[in-house]
Amino acid sequence: MPRIPVVLTSGTLPPAELAAARLDGELFAVDESWVCADEPDRFELRTTALAALLPPSASTSRLIMMGLTAAWLHGATDAPPFCHEVCVRLQERAALRLPRRFLLRELAMKDADECRMGCIRVTTPVRTVFDLARRDRPGAAERFAIDALMLMFGIRPDDVASGIRLPGRRAAVERIAAIHVEQGR
């Protein structure tokens, strides 16, 4: 008898059955996938659910999750962003066809800027904080994710200042310091 995977999609079970199980309290949503209610929410579930959204033709070995998507995978936010942010390294340029919920960028990245979470490459917590803070006007979701990542991983503004040498660093570090002070840490 085939074993049912932990992360369920409409390819695993018909949508009507998934919806009924959710209404019965047997499943909870992880992005566009479903998981048994007794499973603890952990990054393996999130990465598997995210990978299920990508078409088989997309080379997930080149994609690096970033921004609010990375913050969600690291556990800094409870809900996935509506638009997932992904990047490829400049030297790994690729013409990928991704679903509409994905925004693809090409960025200068060092090996130290990324880590592997399950089957997916993700920006490190420090790089994620930097990417979120260097936006022109970080919104409430970005500010919350920055604060949560700093708290969860013990990130200080100095960690970002010393670890990243990219344009926008000074403004990002100032924003991070302001959020750090704002939260009373």
TORKOLMI-621746 format. One record per residue (C-alpha): residue in three letters; x negated, y negated, z. Coordinates in pm, whole numbers, plus 50000, padded with zeros to 5 digits. Layout:
<sites>
rest/x/y/z
Ala/X/Y/Z
...
</sites>
This chain:
<sites>
rest/x/y/z
Met/50000/50000/50000
Pro/49851/49661/49902
Arg/49760/49431/50188
Ile/49931/49091/50198
Pro/49678/48805/50201
Val/49669/48566/50495
Val/49731/48265/50270
Leu/50045/48310/50061
Thr/50128/48128/49739
Ser/50411/48144/49489
Gly/50188/48392/49304
Thr/50195/48623/49608
Leu/50566/48612/49688
Pro/50861/48450/49511
Pro/50923/48088/49618
Ala/51269/48180/49753
Glu/51119/48437/49991
Leu/50852/48191/50106
Ala/51115/47924/50169
Ala/51335/48168/50363
Ala/51042/48281/50578
Arg/50953/47918/50649
Leu/51311/47841/50752
Asp/51305/48147/50980
Gly/50992/48009/51146
Glu/50771/48292/51021
Leu/50546/48072/50803
Phe/50392/47726/50815
Ala/50266/47518/50525
Val/49898/47466/50451
Asp/49904/47223/50160
Glu/50103/47407/49889
Ser/50044/47749/50044
Trp/50196/47932/50339
Val/50049/48112/50640
Cys/50203/48335/50909
Ala/50312/48131/51209
Asp/50090/48329/51448
Glu/49770/48239/51257
Pro/49565/47962/51416
Asp/49508/47664/51187
Arg/49141/47685/51085
Phe/48918/47574/50800
Glu/48925/47915/50627
Leu/49299/47879/50574
Arg/49259/47525/50445
Thr/48978/47613/50202
Thr/49168/47917/50072
Ala/49483/47708/50024
Leu/49285/47439/49844
Ala/49109/47690/49620
Ala/49450/47831/49523
Leu/49542/47491/49377
Leu/49247/47492/49139
Pro/49286/47652/48797
Pro/49068/47958/48730
Ser/48893/47762/48455
Ala/48766/47500/48702
Ser/48420/47589/48818
Thr/48461/47566/49194
Ser/48089/47627/49228
Arg/48028/47273/49096
Leu/48309/47094/49279
Ile/48239/46924/49611
Met/48538/46819/49822
Met/48501/46466/49957
Gly/48684/46178/50123
Leu/49012/46255/50298
Thr/49006/46606/50151
Ala/48675/46674/50326
Ala/48808/46515/50646
Trp/49110/46749/50632
Leu/48889/47053/50572
His/48668/46954/50867
Gly/48981/46934/51085
Ala/48984/46557/51134
Thr/49339/46525/50999
Asp/49635/46759/51027
Ala/49784/46700/50686
Pro/49612/46727/50349
Pro/49595/46413/50139
Phe/49842/46385/49855
Cys/49555/46334/49610
His/49255/46559/49670
Glu/48918/46393/49612
Val/48645/46601/49451
Cys/48311/46520/49298
Val/48034/46679/49099
Arg/47671/46581/49115
Leu/47554/46351/48838
Gln/47311/46616/48714
Glu/47594/46876/48706
Arg/47827/46674/48484
Ala/48124/46870/48373
Ala/48438/46825/48170
Leu/48691/46988/48401
Arg/49066/47003/48367
Leu/49205/46969/48715
Pro/49566/46941/48833
Arg/49710/46592/48878
Arg/49661/46608/49255
Phe/49283/46601/49208
Leu/49069/46292/49151
Leu/48728/46382/49008
Arg/48417/46164/49044
Glu/48053/46202/48951
Leu/47823/46098/49235
Ala/47460/46093/49336
Met/47438/46358/49606
Lys/47153/46517/49799
Asp/47155/46875/49926
Ala/47180/46734/50278
Asp/47509/46560/50185
Glu/47703/46882/50145
Cys/47780/47205/50325
Arg/47973/47519/50241
Met/48303/47598/50409
Gly/48423/47939/50303
Cys/48442/47944/49924
Ile/48425/47563/49885
Arg/48151/47299/49888
Val/48235/47001/50110
Thr/48059/46679/50203
Thr/47908/46692/50551
Pro/48087/46509/50832
Val/47827/46226/50819
Arg/47860/46186/50441
Thr/48240/46204/50473
Val/48238/45923/50732
Phe/48015/45718/50500
Asp/48235/45777/50194
Leu/48550/45680/50383
Ala/48391/45372/50541
Arg/48242/45230/50223
Arg/48582/45188/50059
Asp/48681/44827/50007
Arg/48971/44842/50249
Pro/48987/45164/50451
Gly/49350/45225/50538
Ala/49496/45377/50852
Ala/49436/45734/50729
Glu/49070/45662/50656
Arg/49017/45485/50988
Phe/49181/45772/51177
Ala/48967/46029/50992
Ile/48648/45830/51056
Asp/48725/45809/51429
Ala/48818/46179/51450
Leu/48503/46290/51266
Met/48285/46070/51486
Leu/48446/46213/51798
Met/48447/46577/51683
Phe/48090/46584/51552
Gly/47928/46324/51779
Ile/47849/46094/51486
Arg/47717/45748/51569
Pro/47683/45453/51330
Asp/47305/45502/51348
Asp/47343/45857/51209
Val/47499/45715/50894
Ala/47249/45431/50872
Ser/46950/45663/50893
Gly/47085/45954/50691
Ile/47223/45784/50380
Arg/47049/45550/50138
Leu/47317/45447/49892
Pro/47479/45119/49783
Gly/47738/44996/50029
Arg/47553/45144/50327
Arg/47531/44823/50530
Ala/47902/44739/50493
Ala/47997/45102/50569
Val/47785/45108/50885
Glu/47942/44779/51000
Arg/48292/44924/50946
Ile/48196/45243/51132
Ala/48056/45040/51422
Ala/48375/44832/51432
Ile/48592/45146/51441
His/48362/45289/51709
Val/48406/44977/51925
Glu/48779/44952/51842
Gln/48832/45302/51983
Gly/48635/45215/52298
Arg/48351/45462/52241
</sites>
